[in-house]
């Protein structure tokens, strides 16, 4: 038996949850917008950082990740590649792959933290295809670490939560999207998935500043970060919160909430 479709609502009746949300986005007062600031820039920065940390649900800032294990060093495209595993929070372990040129290992080089977005994982950054589509991603400029090294950096590639080797494998996914379950669990605990990713980046940056047992020498006072899409989003928020990250390159994620999430509709 096929039930008839419900009758359409009368004109002027809005039933989509997004109808109210879009109005709220459009009319919200942007309390911490720089255009509304009435303070010294440093005061404004401190207030904005504090609010971002609160909204993202980040705790324990300032604590460096600590080393759990180190992997073997290998070569990729004439570059040295070594993976280590850090712990940024209890049972939250972060694969971090360092890429450098041996000919510059005796120099103190700036660091570029490289973050992939919704791809098959961080390995794209050092030019290692693991899926057929990775070949095109690398060809189209996804090899962030290789490019950073060519421009005089030591590249530090972080595998983000829910991507690559950090995809959920212990429990069954309820959604096709790899991030939804992790996002929902974080929200139930007063955190956000973006906040957890940002916290990982900042914990790795603190590790680089305090305990960098790396083969290449690094200048821990010159830490930069870059990424695309969800990687660029993490890079932007990490740089906004951590004043020790001196610059950021982000693509595929730049725009105001009002012009992106606040207006996004199905086609």
ABEGO torsion letter per residue (X at the ends): XBBBBBBBBBBGBBABAAAAAAAAAAABBBAABAAABABBAAAAAAAAAAAAAAAAGBBGBGBBBBBABBBBBBBBGGBBBBBBBBBABBGBBBBBBBBBBAAAAABBBBBBBBBBBBBAEAAAAAGBBABAAAAAAAAAGABAAAAAAAAGBBBBBBBBBGBEAABBAABBBABABAAAAAAAAAAAAGBBAAAAAAAAAAAAAAAAAABBBBABBBBAABBBBBBBEAAAAAAAAAAAABAABABBBBBGABEBAAABAAABBBX
